[in-house]
Amino acid sequence: MRSALRGRSILDVEVTNVSQHGLWVLVGGRELFLPFKKFPWFKDAPVAQVLNVALPHPTHIYWPDLDVDLSIESIEFPERFPLVSRTRPNNVLQRTRAKRRLKSVKRSRGARR
């Protein structure tokens, strides 16, 4: 009796390990390490969401539950893709809110007289 021909692997990508320092992903026979310092999106994510990973394209890995899409190149060479997004206060929005509060305080004081 002969076995049927092997089909395409259903595990094109797989998270193989998670530690306090990062996670390991097996892609196409290569294991890549994603340190949390370079890939902070995974640090506080539930393990179930980290394990749910897909390979929508041979050069991209996608975590649908976290909405994180990374190119394999960015994992291999993170120094080429620095994180540029920083949380900054929106000064215009803060000034607008402060003005509204001031107007509200003035109105409430005027109503007391």
N, C-alpha and C positions, 0 to 999 in steps of 0.2 A: 504494500500500500504506500502510495506517495502522498506527501503533504502538498497542499495547494501552495502556489507561489506566495511569498510574503508580500504583503501590501505596504503601502506607505505607513511610516510610523505615526501613531496617534499622539506621541509625545514629542513634538517638535521643539518644545521649550518646557522646562520644568524647574521650579525652585527646589533645590536639593537640600539646603540647610539655611537656617536663620540663627544668628547668634546676637550677642549684645553689641557687636561691632558692625554687623552688616548681614548681607544675604548672598548666597551662591546660586547662580542660575546656570543650568545646563542647556546649551543651545548648539544644535548641530554637532554634538560630540565634544564641544569645548565647554569648560566650566569657567564662568566669569564671576568675579567678586564685586559686589556693589557695597562699598562702605557707607554707613549712614552719614558720615561727615560730608561725603560728596553727593549722596543721594538721600536727602533728608525726608522725602515724601514717605519713606517706608518705616522710619524709626518708630512712630507711635501708631502705626496702622495695625489693625487686628491681623493675626497670622492667617486666618481664613481668606482675607482680602489679598494678602501678599502671595498666597499660594495660587490664587486664581489668576493665571497668566496665560497669554496667548501670543502666537507669532503670526500676525496678520500679513506680514511681508518678511522675506528672508533677512532684511536688514533692520527690522524694528520689532521690539518687544512691547506688549501692551498689557497693562493691568486694568481691566474694565471697571472693577469695583472702586479703584482709586483714581481712575481717569488719568493714568500716567502712561505716556508713550515715549519710549527711549530708543534711540538708534543704538545699534550694537557698537558703532564707532564711538559714541559718547560714553559708553561703559568702558571700552578698552582704553580710551584716551580722554579722561574727564578734564584734563588740563586744557584741552582745545575748546571745551564748552563750559566756560565758567558760569556760575549762577549769577545772573545780573538783576534778578527781581529782588527788590528790597522793600520792606514795608516802610513807607514814609507817610508822615501826616499830611493830610490835604489841608494846607493853610487857608485856602479860599473857603473851603467848606467849614472849617473851624471858625473863621471870622464871621461867616454868615450865621452860624448857630449862636455865636456870642452876641451878635446884634439882635437876634430874635429874643434871646433871653433878656437882654437889657430892655427891649421894648416891652416885653411881657411884665417885667418888674415895674417899669414906669407906669404901665396901664393899671396894674394892681394897686400901686400907691395912690394913683389919681382917683380910683374908685373908693378908697377909704376915706377921702376928705369930705 
